[in-house]
């Protein structure tokens, strides 16, 4: 110790330390006893995101904004089914899926955070829903739930979109659809590309594969 330097008291005798020691002795520890006792996270804790089967419309917005690619959209055109897959082993609990959900209720963050497992396959979950396909080329138009949600969201404006009317009514066109390139195709359930071609044919009366608009 240098000359003139005061000797420091032991840590236990520092101001306030002794008081804290006795407080902890009689009131118990400040830390939780996790993992022996379940830990209850504070309010607004960002934990495991869970999709809501009633409100999720399978639009894929959550998969687009997920920074860790923890959400995957898998389409099966042969069965007209779409599966939204959640890979929790990749999830970083950022909350982007909840913040960007178009229905605002399709996914919500929970307080669950302890996702330790021995097999990663146990961290994969998914929900399945029906797809709507283009009657001409077979391209995926969207999920039926998504189109029905749009009908409800648009209200009377939905009547300006024939595919939405067909989906909402659950009916098929009563007109016999002829080979593509006829006016009756306008009353079919088509993808945007085929609908554009049908409108151009109706307007100009000729094939429009290479037509530039």
MIDOSE-1310 file (N, C-alpha, C; in nm, 2 decimals, decimal comma, always signed):
residues 213
xxxx	+0,09/-0,12/+0,00/+0,00/+0,00/+0,00/+0,09/+0,12/+0,00; +0,06/+0,22/-0,09/+0,14/+0,34/-0,10/+0,13/+0,42/+0,03; +0,23/+0,50/+0,05/+0,23/+0,59/+0,17/+0,11/+0,69/+0,16; +0,04/+0,70/+0,27/-0,07/+0,80/+0,27/-0,20/+0,75/+0,22
xxxx	-0,20/+0,63/+0,16/-0,33/+0,57/+0,11/-0,40/+0,50/+0,22; -0,53/+0,53/+0,22/-0,62/+0,47/+0,33/-0,65/+0,32/+0,29; -0,66/+0,24/+0,40/-0,69/+0,10/+0,38/-0,84/+0,09/+0,35; -0,88/+0,01/+0,25/-1,02/-0,01/+0,21/-1,08/-0,11/+0,30
xxxx	-1,20/-0,09/+0,34/-1,27/-0,19/+0,42/-1,31/-0,31/+0,34; -1,32/-0,42/+0,40/-1,37/-0,54/+0,32/-1,50/-0,51/+0,26; -1,53/-0,58/+0,15/-1,66/-0,56/+0,08/-1,78/-0,57/+0,17; -1,78/-0,66/+0,26/-1,90/-0,68/+0,35/-1,93/-0,56/+0,43
xxxx	-1,82/-0,48/+0,46/-1,84/-0,36/+0,55/-1,86/-0,23/+0,47; -1,87/-0,24/+0,34/-1,90/-0,13/+0,26/-2,04/-0,08/+0,29; -2,06/+0,06/+0,28/-2,20/+0,11/+0,31/-2,31/+0,04/+0,23; -2,41/+0,00/+0,29/-2,53/-0,06/+0,23/-2,51/-0,21/+0,20
xxxx	-2,39/-0,27/+0,20/-2,37/-0,41/+0,16/-2,43/-0,50/+0,27; -2,40/-0,46/+0,40/-2,44/-0,54/+0,51/-2,59/-0,55/+0,52; -2,65/-0,43/+0,49/-2,80/-0,43/+0,49/-2,86/-0,52/+0,39; -2,80/-0,51/+0,27/-2,85/-0,60/+0,16/-2,84/-0,75/+0,19
xxxx	-2,73/-0,78/+0,26/-2,70/-0,92/+0,30/-2,80/-0,97/+0,39; -2,84/-0,89/+0,49/-2,94/-0,93/+0,59/-3,08/-0,94/+0,53; -3,11/-0,84/+0,44/-3,24/-0,84/+0,36/-3,25/-0,97/+0,28; -3,15/-1,01/+0,21/-3,15/-1,13/+0,13/-3,16/-1,26/+0,22
xxxx	-3,10/-1,25/+0,34/-3,10/-1,36/+0,43/-3,24/-1,39/+0,48; -3,32/-1,29/+0,51/-3,45/-1,31/+0,57/-3,56/-1,31/+0,46; -3,55/-1,25/+0,35/-3,65/-1,24/+0,25/-3,63/-1,35/+0,14; -3,51/-1,41/+0,14/-3,49/-1,51/+0,03/-3,41/-1,45/-0,08
xxxx	-3,38/-1,53/-0,18/-3,30/-1,49/-0,30/-3,38/-1,41/-0,39; -3,31/-1,32/-0,47/-3,38/-1,24/-0,57/-3,40/-1,31/-0,70; -3,32/-1,41/-0,73/-3,32/-1,48/-0,85/-3,43/-1,59/-0,85; -3,48/-1,63/-0,97/-3,58/-1,74/-0,98/-3,51/-1,88/-0,96
xxxx	-3,58/-1,98/-0,94/-3,53/-2,11/-0,93/-3,54/-2,20/-1,05; -3,55/-2,13/-1,17/-3,55/-2,19/-1,30/-3,42/-2,27/-1,31; -3,42/-2,40/-1,36/-3,54/-2,47/-1,43/-3,62/-2,56/-1,34; -3,58/-2,55/-1,21/-3,66/-2,64/-1,11/-3,80/-2,59/-1,09
xxxx	-3,82/-2,46/-1,10/-3,95/-2,40/-1,09/-3,97/-2,31/-1,21; -4,09/-2,33/-1,28/-4,12/-2,25/-1,40/-4,10/-2,10/-1,38; -4,04/-2,04/-1,48/-4,02/-1,89/-1,47/-4,13/-1,82/-1,54; -4,19/-1,72/-1,48/-4,30/-1,64/-1,53/-4,24/-1,51/-1,59
xxxx	-4,23/-1,50/-1,72/-4,17/-1,38/-1,78/-4,25/-1,26/-1,75; -4,20/-1,14/-1,76/-4,27/-1,01/-1,74/-4,37/-0,99/-1,85; -4,46/-0,89/-1,83/-4,55/-0,85/-1,93/-4,48/-0,80/-2,06; -4,54/-0,83/-2,17/-4,49/-0,79/-2,30/-4,36/-0,86/-2,34
xxxx	-4,33/-0,97/-2,27/-4,22/-1,06/-2,31/-4,24/-1,12/-2,44; -4,14/-1,12/-2,53/-4,15/-1,17/-2,66/-4,10/-1,32/-2,66; -4,19/-1,41/-2,66/-4,16/-1,55/-2,66/-4,20/-1,62/-2,79; -4,24/-1,75/-2,78/-4,27/-1,83/-2,90/-4,39/-1,77/-2,97
xxxx	-4,38/-1,75/-3,10/-4,50/-1,70/-3,18/-4,58/-1,82/-3,22; -4,71/-1,81/-3,19/-4,81/-1,92/-3,22/-4,91/-1,87/-3,32; -4,93/-1,94/-3,43/-5,03/-1,90/-3,53/-5,17/-1,94/-3,48; -5,27/-1,85/-3,51/-5,41/-1,88/-3,48/-5,48/-1,94/-3,60
xxxx	-5,52/-2,06/-3,58/-5,58/-2,14/-3,69/-5,71/-2,07/-3,74; -5,78/-2,00/-3,66/-5,90/-1,93/-3,70/-5,87/-1,80/-3,78; -5,77/-1,73/-3,74/-5,74/-1,60/-3,81/-5,63/-1,60/-3,91; -5,54/-1,70/-3,91/-5,44/-1,71/-4,01/-5,50/-1,75/-4,15
xxxx	-5,47/-1,67/-4,25/-5,53/-1,69/-4,38/-5,43/-1,75/-4,48; -5,31/-1,77/-4,43/-5,21/-1,83/-4,52/-5,16/-1,74/-4,63; -5,16/-1,61/-4,61/-5,12/-1,52/-4,71/-4,97/-1,52/-4,74; -4,89/-1,56/-4,64/-4,74/-1,57/-4,65/-4,67/-1,44/-4,61
xxxx	-4,74/-1,34/-4,56/-4,68/-1,21/-4,52/-4,57/-1,24/-4,41; -4,60/-1,32/-4,32/-4,51/-1,35/-4,21/-4,38/-1,42/-4,26; -4,39/-1,50/-4,36/-4,28/-1,57/-4,41/-4,19/-1,47/-4,49; -4,25/-1,37/-4,55/-4,18/-1,27/-4,62/-4,09/-1,18/-4,53
xxxx	-4,14/-1,15/-4,41/-4,07/-1,06/-4,32/-3,98/-1,13/-4,22; -3,99/-1,26/-4,21/-3,91/-1,33/-4,11/-3,76/-1,33/-4,14; -3,68/-1,26/-4,06/-3,54/-1,24/-4,09/-3,46/-1,37/-4,08; -3,51/-1,47/-4,00/-3,43/-1,60/-3,99/-3,49/-1,71/-4,07
xxxx	-3,58/-1,68/-4,16/-3,64/-1,79/-4,24/-3,70/-1,90/-4,16; -3,76/-1,86/-4,05/-3,82/-1,96/-3,96/-3,96/-2,01/-4,01; -4,02/-1,93/-4,10/-4,15/-1,96/-4,15/-4,14/-1,99/-4,30; -4,20/-2,10/-4,34/-4,20/-2,15/-4,48/-4,34/-2,18/-4,53
xxxx	-4,36/-2,13/-4,65/-4,49/-2,16/-4,72/-4,47/-2,27/-4,83; -4,54/-2,38/-4,81/-4,52/-2,49/-4,90/-4,66/-2,52/-4,97; -4,66/-2,51/-5,10/-4,78/-2,53/-5,18/-4,78/-2,67/-5,24; -4,89/-2,74/-5,24/-4,91/-2,87/-5,30/-5,02/-2,86/-5,41
xxxx	-4,99/-2,81/-5,53/-5,10/-2,79/-5,63/-5,17/-2,92/-5,66; -5,11/-3,03/-5,65/-5,17/-3,16/-5,69/-5,29/-3,19/-5,59; -5,28/-3,14/-5,47/-5,39/-3,16/-5,37/-5,46/-3,03/-5,34; -5,42/-2,92/-5,40/-5,48/-2,79/-5,37/-5,47/-2,76/-5,22
xxxx	-5,35/-2,78/-5,17/-5,33/-2,75/-5,02/-5,21/-2,66/-5,00; -5,21/-2,57/-4,91/-5,10/-2,49/-4,87/-5,07/-2,52/-4,72; -4,94/-2,54/-4,69/-4,90/-2,56/-4,55/-4,81/-2,45/-4,51; -4,84/-2,39/-4,40/-4,76/-2,28/-4,33/-4,68/-2,35/-4,22
xxxx	-4,54/-2,36/-4,24/-4,46/-2,44/-4,15/-4,38/-2,34/-4,06; -4,38/-2,36/-3,93/-4,31/-2,28/-3,84/-4,19/-2,37/-3,78; -4,07/-2,32/-3,80/-3,95/-2,39/-3,76/-3,89/-2,31/-3,64; -3,93/-2,36/-3,52/-3,90/-2,28/-3,40/-3,75/-2,29/-3,36
xxxx	-3,68/-2,39/-3,42/-3,53/-2,39/-3,40/-3,46/-2,28/-3,46; -3,53/-2,21/-3,55/-3,46/-2,09/-3,62/-3,52/-1,96/-3,57; -3,63/-1,96/-3,50/-3,70/-1,84/-3,45/-3,61/-1,76/-3,35; -3,61/-1,63/-3,37/-3,53/-1,54/-3,28/-3,62/-1,45/-3,20
xxxx	-3,75/-1,48/-3,20/-3,85/-1,41/-3,12/-3,85/-1,26/-3,15; -3,83/-1,22/-3,27/-3,83/-1,08/-3,31/-3,96/-1,01/-3,31; -4,07/-1,09/-3,34/-4,20/-1,04/-3,34/-4,25/-0,98/-3,47; -4,17/-0,99/-3,58/-4,20/-0,93/-3,71/-4,33/-1,00/-3,76
xxxx	-4,34/-1,13/-3,74/-4,46/-1,20/-3,79/-4,59/-1,14/-3,73; -4,59/-1,11/-3,60/-4,71/-1,06/-3,54/-4,73/-0,91/-3,58; -4,62/-0,84/-3,60/-4,64/-0,70/-3,64/-4,69/-0,68/-3,78; -4,66/-0,77/-3,87/-4,69/-0,76/-4,01/-4,81/-0,85/-4,05
xxxx	-4,88/-0,91/-3,96/-4,99/-1,00/-4,00/-5,10/-0,92/-4,05; -5,15/-0,95/-4,17/-5,26/-0,87/-4,24/-5,39/-0,87/-4,16; -5,42/-0,98/-4,09/-5,54/-0,99/-4,01/-5,52/-0,93/-3,87; -5,40/-0,91/-3,83/-5,36/-0,86/-3,70/-5,39/-0,96/-3,59
xxxx	-5,44/-1,08/-3,62/-5,47/-1,18/-3,52/-5,42/-1,32/-3,56; -5,36/-1,32/-3,68/-5,32/-1,45/-3,73/-5,20/-1,52/-3,66; -5,13/-1,44/-3,58/-5,02/-1,50/-3,50/-4,99/-1,40/-3,38; -4,96/-1,46/-3,27/-4,93/-1,38/-3,15/-4,82/-1,44/-3,07
xxxx	-4,74/-1,35/-3,01/-4,63/-1,39/-2,93/-4,68/-1,44/-2,79; -4,62/-1,55/-2,74/-4,66/-1,60/-2,61/-4,54/-1,57/-2,51; -4,56/-1,62/-2,39/-4,46/-1,60/-2,29/-4,37/-1,73/-2,28; -4,39/-1,82/-2,37/-4,32/-1,95/-2,37/-4,18/-1,92/-2,44
xxxx	-4,07/-1,96/-2,36/-3,94/-1,94/-2,41/-3,85/-2,06/-2,40; -3,88/-2,16/-2,32/-3,80/-2,27/-2,30/-3,84/-2,38/-2,40; -3,77/-2,38/-2,51/-3,80/-2,47/-2,62/-3,69/-2,58/-2,64; -3,62/-2,61/-2,54/-3,51/-2,71/-2,55/-3,57/-2,85/-2,57
xxxx	-3,52/-2,92/-2,67/-3,56/-3,05/-2,71/-3,44/-3,13/-2,75; -3,45/-3,27/-2,75/-3,34/-3,35/-2,80/-3,35/-3,37/-2,95; -3,46/-3,35/-3,01/-3,48/-3,37/-3,16/-3,54/-3,25/-3,22; -3,47/-3,19/-3,31/-3,52/-3,06/-3,37/-3,66/-3,08/-3,45
xxxx	-3,69/-3,20/-3,49/-3,81/-3,23/-3,56/-3,93/-3,19/-3,47; -3,91/-3,20/-3,34/-4,02/-3,16/-3,24/-4,04/-3,01/-3,24; -3,96/-2,93/-3,30/-3,98/-2,79/-3,30/-4,04/-2,74/-3,44; -4,09/-2,83/-3,51/-4,16/-2,79/-3,64/-4,31/-2,82/-3,63
xxxx	-4,38/-2,71/-3,65/-4,53/-2,72/-3,65/-4,58/-2,66/-3,78; -4,71/-2,69/-3,81/-4,77/-2,63/-3,93/-4,92/-2,63/-3,93; -4,98/-2,55/-4,01/-5,12/-2,55/-4,03/-5,14/-2,56/-4,18; -5,25/-2,62/-4,22/-5,28/-2,65/-4,36/-5,42/-2,59/-4,40
xxxx	-5,42/-2,54/-4,52/-5,55/-2,48/-4,57/-5,57/-2,50/-4,72; -5,69/-2,48/-4,77/-5,72/-2,51/-4,91/-5,67/-2,39/-5,00; -5,63/-2,44/-5,12/-5,58/-2,34/-5,22/-5,69/-2,32/-5,32; -5,68/-2,20/-5,39/-5,77/-2,17/-5,50/-5,67/-2,17/-5,62
xxxx	-5,70/-2,25/-5,73/-5,62/-2,26/-5,84/-5,68/-2,19/-5,97; -5,59/-2,14/-6,06/-5,64/-2,08/-6,18/-5,70/-2,19/-6,27; -5,82/-2,17/-6,32/-5,89/-2,27/-6,40/-5,82/-2,29/-6,54; -5,74/-2,20/-6,58/-5,68/-2,21/-6,71/-5,54/-2,27/-6,70
xxxx	-5,45/-2,21/-6,62/-5,31/-2,26/-6,62/-5,27/-2,34/-6,50; -5,36/-2,34/-6,40/-5,33/-2,42/-6,28/-5,24/-2,35/-6,17; -5,21/-2,22/-6,20/-5,13/-2,14/-6,11/-5,21/-2,12/-5,98; -5,13/-2,11/-5,87/-5,20/-2,08/-5,74/-5,24/-1,94/-5,73
xxxx	-5,37/-1,91/-5,71/-5,42/-1,78/-5,69/-5,41/-1,73/-5,55; -5,43/-1,82/-5,45/-5,42/-1,79/-5,31/-5,50/-1,89/-5,23; -5,50/-1,88/-5,10/-5,58/-1,97/-5,02/-5,72/-1,92/-5,02; -5,81/-2,01/-5,00/-5,96/-1,98/-5,00/-5,99/-1,89/-4,88
xxxx	-5,92/-1,91/-4,76/-5,94/-1,83/-4,65/-5,90/-1,69/-4,67; -5,79/-1,67/-4,75/-5,74/-1,54/-4,78/-5,84/-1,46/-4,87; -5,89/-1,53/-4,97/-5,99/-1,46/-5,06/-6,12/-1,43/-4,99; -6,16/-1,52/-4,90/-6,28/-1,49/-4,82/-6,26/-1,37/-4,73
xxxx	-6,14/-1,36/-4,67/-6,10/-1,25/-4,58/-6,11/-1,12/-4,66; -6,06/-1,12/-4,79/-6,06/-1,00/-4,87/-6,20/-0,96/-4,91; -6,29/-1,06/-4,93/-6,43/-1,03/-4,95/-6,49/-0,95/-4,84; -6,46/-1,00/-4,72/-6,52/-0,94/-4,60/-6,45/-0,80/-4,58
xxxx	-6,33/-0,79/-4,61/-6,26/-0,66/-4,59/-6,30/-0,56/-4,69; -6,33/-0,60/-4,81/-6,37/-0,50/-4,92/-6,51/-0,47/-4,92; -6,59/-0,56/-4,86/-6,74/-0,53/-4,86/-6,80/-0,53/-5,00; -6,88/-0,43/-5,03/-6,94/-0,42/-5,17/-6,84/-0,41/-5,28
xxxx	-6,72/-0,36/-5,25/-6,62/-0,35/-5,36/-6,58/-0,48/-5,41; -6,60/-0,59/-5,33/-6,56/-0,72/-5,38/-6,63/-0,77/-5,50; -6,75/-0,71/-5,53/-6,83/-0,75/-5,64/-6,76/-0,70/-5,78; -6,66/-0,62/-5,77/-6,58/-0,58/-5,89/-6,48/-0,68/-5,93
xxxx	-6,46/-0,79/-5,85/-6,36/-0,89/-5,88/-6,43/-1,03/-5,88; -6,44/-1,08/-6,00/-6,52/-1,20/-6,02/-6,46/-1,32/-5,95; -6,33/-1,35/-5,94/-6,28/-1,46/-5,86/-6,32/-1,45/-5,72; -6,33/-1,33/-5,66/-6,37/-1,32/-5,52/-6,52/-1,35/-5,51
xxxx	-6,60/-1,32/-5,60/-6,74/-1,35/-5,60/-6,76/-1,50/-5,60; -6,69/-1,57/-5,70/-6,70/-1,71/-5,71/-6,65/-1,78/-5,58; -6,54/-1,73/-5,52/-6,49/-1,80/-5,40/-6,59/-1,78/-5,28; -6,64/-1,65/-5,27/-6,73/-1,63/-5,16/-6,86/-1,70/-5,17
xxxx	-6,91/-1,72/-5,30/-7,03/-1,80/-5,32/-7,01/-1,95/-5,32; -6,89/-1,99/-5,33/-6,86/-2,13/-5,33/-6,92/-2,20/-5,45; -6,93/-2,13/-5,57/-6,99/-2,18/-5,69/-6,89/-2,18/-5,80; -6,92/-2,26/-5,90/-6,85/-2,27/-6,03/-6,93/-2,19/-6,13
xxxx	-6,86/-2,13/-6,23/-6,93/-2,06/-6,34/-7,03/-2,15/-6,40; -7,15/-2,09/-6,43/-7,26/-2,17/-6,49/-7,24/-2,18/-6,64; -7,16/-2,09/-6,70/-7,13/-2,09/-6,84/-7,02/-2,20/-6,87; -7,05/-2,27/-6,98/-6,95/-2,37/-7,02/-6,83/-2,30/-7,08
xxxx	-6,71/-2,32/-7,01/-6,59/-2,25/-7,05/-6,54/-2,32/-7,18; -6,52/-2,23/-7,28/-6,46/-2,28/-7,41/-6,31/-2,27/-7,41; -6,25/-2,31/-7,51/-6,10/-2,30/-7,52/-6,06/-2,15/-7,50; -5,95/-2,13/-7,43/-5,91/-2,00/-7,39/-5,90/-1,91/-7,51
xxxx	-5,95/-1,79/-7,49/-5,95/-1,69/-7,59/-6,09/-1,65/-7,63; -6,18/-1,69/-7,55/-6,32/-1,65/-7,58/-6,38/-1,57/-7,46; -6,48/-1,50/-7,49/-6,54/-1,40/-7,39/-6,58/-1,47/-7,26; -6,62/-1,60/-7,27/-6,67/-1,67/-7,15/-6,56/-1,69/-7,05
xxxx	-6,43/-1,68/-7,09/-6,32/-1,70/-7,00/-6,32/-1,59/-6,89; -6,38/-1,47/-6,92/-6,39/-1,36/-6,83/-6,47/-1,40/-6,70; -6,55/-1,51/-6,71/-6,63/-1,55/-6,60/-6,57/-1,68/-6,54; -6,44/-1,70/-6,56/-6,37/-1,81/-6,50/-6,29/-1,76/-6,38
xxxx	-6,25/-1,85/-6,29/-6,16/-1,82/-6,18/-6,02/-1,83/-6,23; -5,96/-1,71/-6,27/-5,83/-1,71/-6,33/-5,73/-1,64/-6,25; -5,60/-1,67/-6,27/-5,49/-1,59/-6,21/-5,48/-1,46/-6,28; -5,41/-1,36/-6,22/-5,39/-1,23/-6,28/-5,34/-1,23/-6,42
xxxx	-5,25/-1,32/-6,46/-5,19/-1,32/-6,59/-5,30/-1,37/-6,69; -5,37/-1,48/-6,66/-5,47/-1,53/-6,75/-5,59/-1,44/-6,76; -5,62/-1,37/-6,66/-5,73/-1,27/-6,66/-5,69/-1,16/-6,75; -5,57/-1,11/-6,74/-5,52/-1,01/-6,83/-5,53/-1,05/-6,98
xxxx	-5,49/-1,17/-7,01/-5,49/-1,22/-7,15/-5,64/-1,23/-7,19; -5,73/-1,27/-7,10/-5,87/-1,28/-7,14/-5,93/-1,15/-7,17; -5,89/-1,05/-7,09/-5,94/-0,91/-7,12/-5,89/-0,85/-7,25; -5,76/-0,88/-7,27/-5,70/-0,83/-7,40/-5,77/-0,89/-7,52
xxxx	-5,79/-1,03/-7,51/-5,85/-1,09/-7,62/-6,00/-1,04/-7,65; -6,07/-1,02/-7,54/-6,20/-0,96/-7,55/-6,20/-0,82/-7,61; -6,09/-0,75/-7,58/-6,08/-0,61/-7,64/-6,04/-0,61/-7,78; -5,94/-0,70/-7,82/-5,88/-0,69/-7,95/-5,92/-0,81/-8,04
xxxx	-5,98/-0,91/-7,98/-6,02/-1,02/-8,06/-5,91/-1,10/-8,13; -5,80/-1,12/-8,06/-5,69/-1,19/-8,12/-5,60/-1,25/-8,01; -5,51/-1,34/-8,05/-5,42/-1,39/-7,95/-5,33/-1,28/-7,89; -5,30/-1,29/-7,76/-5,23/-1,18/-7,70/-5,10/-1,23/-7,63
xxxx	-5,05/-1,34/-7,66/-4,93/-1,40/-7,59/-4,82/-1,30/-7,60; -4,79/-1,24/-7,71/-4,68/-1,15/-7,73/-4,72/-1,00/-7,73; -4,85/-0,98/-7,69/-4,90/-0,84/-7,70/-4,84/-0,76/-7,59; -4,78/-0,64/-7,62/-4,73/-0,55/-7,52/-4,83/-0,44/-7,49
x	-4,86/-0,42/-7,36/-4,96/-0,32/-7,33/-4,88/-0,20/-7,26
